[in-house]
Amino acid sequence: MKLFHRDRREDSRSHRRIYAQFEIAYTIVDFAAALLFIVGSVLFFYEATQRVGTWMFLVGSVCFALKPTLRLVREIKLYRLGDTEDLADRIGGRD
């Protein structure tokens, strides 16, 4: 079983649930990063708000760093669920 195998997300009910949870988290982080960069960019137009804009860029950058981290954690969780075909055979084909 390999990491980052696209078909794994459909292996079982647990796989689908984990995949969906991480997709939601990934999308939230993506929106947060984009929003922080847009607002930070606007704040950079005014000298009085440049410091806040800089902090928004920093937090937005952290959000962008979270994206691949979330994907890696998701894939490790899916990987740790194991070989579902063998498991299904052992318990009579149930998820």
N, C-alpha and C positions, 0 to 999 in steps of 0.2 A: 504494500500500500504506500503510495507516494503522497507527499504534501502537494497542495495546489492542484489537485485533480478535480476538474469541473464536475464530473458526474457524481462525485461523492455526496454532494448536497442533497441528492434524492435517495440515498441509500436506506434511510429509515425515517420514522417520525422524529426521532431525536436529532438526526442530521438536519432535517428541514427546519426544526425549531431553532437550533443553534445558528444555522445559516441566516434565517430571517432576523434573529435578534442582532447579529453582527452587521447585517446590511442596514438595519435601522440606525444603529450606532454610527456606522460609517457615513451615512447620509447626514445625520445630525452634525457630525464633526465637519463634514464638507461644507454644509451651509454656514456653520459658525465661523469657519475660516474665511469663507468668502465675504460674509457680512463684516467681520472684523477688518479685513483688508479694504473693503469699500469705505466704511466709516473712517478708518485710519487715513485713507487717502484724502478724504474731504477735510479732515482735521489738519492735515499737513498744509492746507492752503493758508491757514491763519497761524501766525507766530505764537499767539497765546495758547493754542491747543496742540502745538506740535509734540509736546511731551506725551500727552494722552494718545495722540496718533502713533507715536513710537511704541508705546506699550501695547496698543492694539495690533500693530504689526508683529510684535514679539509673540503675543498670545495666538495670533493667527498662524504664525510659523509653527508654534507648538502643535496646534490643531492639524496642520499639514503633516507633521511628523507622526501624529497619532494614527493617521490613515493606514500606512503600511504595518504599523504595530498591531492595529485591530485585525487586519487581514491575517497576519502571522499567528496571532493568538487563536483566531477562528480556525485556521487550518490545523493547528496543533490539537485543539479540542476535537475536531472532526477525526483527525488521525487516531486520537486516543480512544475513540469509540470502537475501533478495531474492525476486523473483517466481518461485516454484517451478514455475508452469505453463509459463512460457517455457523455463526450464532443463530441465524434463522433456521438452519437445518437442525441444530441441537434442540431448539424449543418448538419445533413443529411449524415453522414458517411464519410465526407471528413477529411483529415489530417490537 
